[in-house]
Amino acid sequence: IRDRARSAVRRLAAGGGLRLDGTPVSDPDAPLAGEVDGLRLSLGKKQHLHLRLED
């Protein structure tokens, strides 16, 4: 996500390419509900990130 523009992430979400633990994210600006630590964020087919919270 660091190298992508906000508009590119919005286009990915509109096309179904932005996923959080395999579930498509339609609104990238929506707040995340529940536990975020350990979730997998996928941008398209080849970019995957594991989210980790630090204190």
CYANA upper distance limits for C-alpha pairs under 8 A (distance plus 0.5 A):
  1 ILE  CA      5 ALA  CA      8.39
  1 ILE  CA      9 VAL  CA      8.21
  1 ILE  CA     43 LEU  CA      8.45
  4 ARG  CA      8 ALA  CA      6.69
  4 ARG  CA      9 VAL  CA      7.26
  5 ALA  CA      9 VAL  CA      7.08
  6 ARG  CA     10 ARG  CA      6.82
  7 SER  CA     11 ARG  CA      6.72
  8 ALA  CA     12 LEU  CA      6.76
  9 VAL  CA     13 ALA  CA      6.73
  9 VAL  CA     18 LEU  CA      8.00
  9 VAL  CA     28 PRO  CA      7.91
  9 VAL  CA     43 LEU  CA      8.48
 10 ARG  CA     14 ALA  CA      6.67
 10 ARG  CA     27 ASP  CA      8.10
 10 ARG  CA     28 PRO  CA      6.93
 11 ARG  CA     15 GLY  CA      6.71
 12 LEU  CA     16 GLY  CA      6.69
 12 LEU  CA     17 GLY  CA      5.30
 12 LEU  CA     18 LEU  CA      6.04
 12 LEU  CA     43 LEU  CA      7.68
 12 LEU  CA     44 GLY  CA      7.65
 13 ALA  CA     17 GLY  CA      6.11
 13 ALA  CA     18 LEU  CA      5.27
 13 ALA  CA     19 ARG  CA      8.38
 13 ALA  CA     24 PRO  CA      7.96
 13 ALA  CA     25 VAL  CA      6.36
 13 ALA  CA     26 SER  CA      5.68
 13 ALA  CA     27 ASP  CA      7.17
 13 ALA  CA     28 PRO  CA      7.16
 14 ALA  CA     26 SER  CA      6.52
 14 ALA  CA     27 ASP  CA      8.44
 16 GLY  CA     24 PRO  CA      6.22
 16 GLY  CA     25 VAL  CA      7.53
 16 GLY  CA     26 SER  CA      7.57
 17 GLY  CA     24 PRO  CA      7.55
 17 GLY  CA     42 SER  CA      8.03
 17 GLY  CA     43 LEU  CA      6.34
 17 GLY  CA     44 GLY  CA      5.12
 17 GLY  CA     45 LYS  CA      8.09
 18 LEU  CA     24 PRO  CA      6.33
 18 LEU  CA     25 VAL  CA      6.08
 18 LEU  CA     26 SER  CA      8.21
 18 LEU  CA     41 LEU  CA      7.98
 18 LEU  CA     42 SER  CA      6.28
 18 LEU  CA     43 LEU  CA      5.40
 18 LEU  CA     44 GLY  CA      6.78
 19 ARG  CA     23 THR  CA      5.63
 19 ARG  CA     24 PRO  CA      4.78
 19 ARG  CA     25 VAL  CA      5.85
 19 ARG  CA     41 LEU  CA      6.33
 19 ARG  CA     42 SER  CA      5.56
 19 ARG  CA     43 LEU  CA      7.20
 20 LEU  CA     24 PRO  CA      6.92
 20 LEU  CA     25 VAL  CA      7.09
 20 LEU  CA     39 LEU  CA      7.37
 20 LEU  CA     40 ARG  CA      6.29
 20 LEU  CA     41 LEU  CA      5.20
 20 LEU  CA     42 SER  CA      6.90
 21 ASP  CA     39 LEU  CA      6.43
 21 ASP  CA     40 ARG  CA      5.46
 21 ASP  CA     41 LEU  CA      6.82
 21 ASP  CA     42 SER  CA      8.24
 22 GLY  CA     40 ARG  CA      8.34
 22 GLY  CA     42 SER  CA      8.23
 32 LEU  CA     36 VAL  CA      7.78
 36 VAL  CA     51 LEU  CA      7.41
 36 VAL  CA     52 ARG  CA      8.04
 36 VAL  CA     53 LEU  CA      8.18
 37 ASP  CA     51 LEU  CA      6.21
 37 ASP  CA     52 ARG  CA      5.32
 37 ASP  CA     53 LEU  CA      6.07
 38 GLY  CA     50 HIS  CA      6.44
 38 GLY  CA     51 LEU  CA      5.76
 38 GLY  CA     52 ARG  CA      6.07
 39 LEU  CA     50 HIS  CA      6.20
 39 LEU  CA     51 LEU  CA      5.85
 39 LEU  CA     52 ARG  CA      8.19
 40 ARG  CA     48 HIS  CA      7.27
 40 ARG  CA     49 LEU  CA      6.10
 40 ARG  CA     50 HIS  CA      5.00
 40 ARG  CA     51 LEU  CA      6.70
 41 LEU  CA     48 HIS  CA      6.17
 41 LEU  CA     49 LEU  CA      5.54
 41 LEU  CA     50 HIS  CA      6.70
 41 LEU  CA     51 LEU  CA      7.60
 42 SER  CA     46 LYS  CA      8.30
 42 SER  CA     47 GLN  CA      6.29
 42 SER  CA     48 HIS  CA      4.90
 42 SER  CA     49 LEU  CA      6.85
 43 LEU  CA     47 GLN  CA      5.68
 43 LEU  CA     48 HIS  CA      6.78
